[in-house]
Amino acid sequence: MAKDKIVLAYSGGLDTTVIIPWLKENYDYDVIAVCVDVGQGQETEGLEERALKSGASKFYLKTVTEEFITDYIYPTLKAGAVYESSYMLGTSMARPLIAKVLIDIALEEGAVAICHGCTGKGNDQIRFELTIKALAPQLQIIAPWRIWDIQSREEEIEYCQVRGIECPIKKGDSYSRDRNIWHISHEGLELEDPGQAPNYEKLLKLSVTPQNAPDEPVQISLQFEKGIPVAINGEKMDPVALLTKLNELGGANGIGIVDILENRVVGMKSRGVYETPGGTIMFQAREQLSHLVWDKETFAHAQKIAVDFADLVYSGKWFTPLREALTAYTDSLNQVMTGTVNMVLYKGNIIPAGTTSPYSLYSESIASFTTGDLYDHKDANGFINLFGLSMKVRGMLLGSQE
């Protein structure tokens, strides 16, 4: 009799390496390991051999890097969504896509369940499971960290050693990392103490510190079409090539390194260091362009939407009617988000160096101190009288009561 199949979200890291033998020891499943490549690069090399040696019956590697950029990063960028003013949602955006790929393979293979290696304290369990509930509610979900007796990453390492399974990390270097083409996050070790400075020399993978960045500034231009970056220094590129290039430029100049103490969905605070070099350049360039092409009310409302969008993405609610509606709304706003943003990269800083757009709302004849045909200084008298009328009435009332 054939065994039931389970699809495992497999990264080749410590957690998922342990989960394969654990599933085989505790459940009568054939384990299908699935690695979803969202731009983690060489980290996917050798994973099939490692998965099969750990006991998996089958291995899939699905590359969806461009889909990640166009269908998840770009909508979030166009919304200007940043969680709690600092976190650029690198892991949050990727998880719904990874879960979607897992679901596709589970349905194709006739699997009865999906397993993930997220801890019971983290956000990722929510992001995976909400996506599964939204797209394939009939599938079972197994989360070993909420079931097994293993209490720490050190115990996971021992679990592998006892069974003769090659461990992907060594004791003393057990940072928890997540990498894709947008960012890399770092958690654990000294970062668990918010009073302790990060060991940047040991942590950083994509970037140098601002102190170690070159002494010479680098000037670049980023061209947008309807809110989407399409060219660097006049050279048009596909989405993967463009983000890769921005990561190189940003990383070399110490751009996009943040130390964040954030509020998780489950209620606790957690600390992490994030490297988002190319994404930081994109977001700040977009900000400059938005100031040029949006009127005051549009800009103000877009800021409110950005907070709501970021919270939805962070909370794993990508496949919801509200997120889809907000994306339609921001798509409309971005119809005028076309232009070129010039910037100088220098030791962790992005310095604006001029922005142009065919949809620019800036008028030199109006903004200039020289009186022009479109603005009469005398008009300000009546405007201020009406704009401040309620304040004047209140002032008169307060004065009469003295």
Sequence and secondary structure as in RCSB ss.txt:
>XXXX:A:sequence
MAKDKIVLAYSGGLDTTVIIPWLKENYDYDVIAVCVDVGQGQETEGLEERALKSGASKFYLKTVTEEFITDYIYP
TLKAGAVYESSYMLGTSMARPLIAKVLIDIALEEGAVAICHGCTGKGNDQIRFELTIKALAPQLQIIAPWRIWDI
QSREEEIEYCQVRGIECPIKKGDSYSRDRNIWHISHEGLELEDPGQAPNYEKLLKLSVTPQNAPDEPVQISLQFE
KGIPVAINGEKMDPVALLTKLNELGGANGIGIVDILENRVVGMKSRGVYETPGGTIMFQAREQLSHLVWDKETFA
HAQKIAVDFADLVYSGKWFTPLREALTAYTDSLNQVMTGTVNMVLYKGNIIPAGTTSPYSLYSESIASFTTGDLY
DHKDANGFINLFGLSMKVRGMLLGSQE
>XXXX:A:secstr
   EEEEEE  SSHHHHHHHHHHHHHS EEEEEEEEESS GGGGTTHHHHHHHHT SEEEEEE HHHHIIIIIHH
HHHHT  BTTTB  HHHHHHHHHHHHHHHHHHHHT SEEE    TTSSHHHHHHHHHHHH TTSEEE GGGTSS 
 SHHHHHHHHHHTT   SS TT   EEEE SS EEEESGGGGSTTS   HHHH SS   GGGS SS EEEEEEEE
TTEEEEETTEE  HHHHHHHHHHHHHHTT SEEEEEEE TTS EEEEEEE HHHHHHHHHHHHHHHHHS HHHHH
HHHHHHHHHHHHHHTT  SSHHHHHHHHHHHHHGGG  EEEEEEEETTEEEEEEEE TT    HHHHSSS BTTB
 TTHHHHHHHHHTHHHHHHHHHHHHT 
